[in-house]
Amino acid sequence: MNKTMMDILACPIDKNHPLELYEIKEKNNVVSEGVLFCPKCSRFYPIIEEIPIMLPDELRNKEQEIEFLTNNKKNLPEKIITMANPWHL
């Protein structure tokens, strides 16, 4: 995900803007792995292989996202790991 997208991205649930960006892997202004976080509704949206996965809760892959959180718990803030919606560790 190119960081310039942060200017236009909003939470699909509550339309909050701006979102918080937490980078795990970044190169040349492109985030290949990370998280977008909505401070209003406390939802996280993973960025996997440069793609932000910003789907409604009912269309999200819980197993994939729990695995993502587990693999990156040392690289992300506590509010995402233990308290974020729609699920957390």
C-alpha positions as CSV (number, residue, x, y, z in Angstrom):
1,M,0.0,0.0,0.0
2,N,1.4,3.3,-1.0
3,K,1.5,5.7,2.0
4,T,-0.2,8.4,-0.1
5,M,-3.4,6.4,0.2
6,M,-3.6,7.5,3.8
7,D,-5.1,10.8,2.6
8,I,-8.2,9.1,1.2
9,L,-8.7,5.9,3.3
10,A,-11.5,5.9,5.8
11,C,-13.0,3.2,8.1
12,P,-15.6,1.3,6.1
13,I,-17.7,0.8,9.3
14,D,-18.0,4.4,10.7
15,K,-16.3,6.4,7.9
16,N,-13.8,7.8,10.4
17,H,-10.8,9.6,8.8
18,P,-7.8,9.7,9.3
19,L,-6.8,6.1,10.2
20,E,-3.7,5.3,12.2
21,L,-1.0,3.4,10.3
22,Y,1.3,0.9,12.0
23,E,4.1,-0.3,9.6
24,I,5.7,-3.7,10.0
25,K,7.5,-3.8,6.7
26,E,8.0,-0.7,4.5
27,K,10.2,0.1,1.6
28,N,10.3,3.2,-0.7
29,N,7.0,4.7,0.8
30,V,5.2,1.4,0.3
31,V,3.9,-0.6,3.2
32,S,4.0,-4.4,2.4
33,E,2.9,-5.4,5.9
34,G,1.2,-3.5,8.6
35,V,-2.1,-2.4,10.1
36,L,-4.6,0.4,9.7
37,F,-6.5,1.2,12.9
38,C,-9.6,3.2,13.4
39,P,-9.5,5.1,16.7
40,K,-13.2,5.7,16.7
41,C,-14.5,2.1,16.5
42,S,-11.2,0.4,17.5
43,R,-11.2,-1.8,14.4
44,F,-7.9,-3.0,12.8
45,Y,-7.4,-3.7,9.1
46,P,-4.3,-5.7,8.2
47,I,-2.1,-4.8,5.3
48,I,-0.9,-8.1,3.7
49,E,1.3,-8.2,0.6
50,E,0.8,-4.4,0.1
51,I,-3.0,-4.8,0.2
52,P,-5.1,-3.2,2.9
53,I,-7.9,-5.7,3.8
54,M,-10.8,-3.3,4.6
55,L,-13.9,-5.5,4.6
56,P,-17.0,-5.5,6.8
57,D,-16.7,-7.8,9.7
58,E,-19.0,-10.5,8.3
59,L,-16.7,-10.9,5.2
60,R,-13.4,-11.0,7.1
61,N,-11.3,-14.1,7.4
62,K,-11.0,-14.6,11.2
63,E,-8.5,-17.4,11.0
64,Q,-6.2,-15.4,8.7
65,E,-6.3,-12.3,10.8
66,I,-5.8,-14.1,14.2
67,E,-2.7,-15.7,12.6
68,F,-1.6,-12.3,11.4
69,L,-2.0,-10.9,14.9
70,T,-0.1,-13.8,16.5
71,N,2.8,-13.5,14.0
72,N,3.1,-9.8,14.6
73,K,2.2,-9.3,18.2
74,K,5.7,-8.0,19.0
75,N,5.5,-5.4,16.2
76,L,2.0,-3.9,17.0
77,P,0.7,-1.8,19.9
78,E,-1.2,-3.5,22.7
79,K,-4.5,-1.8,21.8
80,I,-4.5,-3.8,18.6
81,I,-3.3,-7.1,19.9
82,T,-5.5,-7.3,23.0
83,M,-8.5,-4.9,22.4
84,A,-9.2,-4.3,18.7
85,N,-12.4,-5.2,16.9
86,P,-13.7,-7.4,15.5
87,W,-11.3,-9.8,17.2
88,H,-8.0,-9.8,19.1
89,L,-5.7,-12.2,21.0
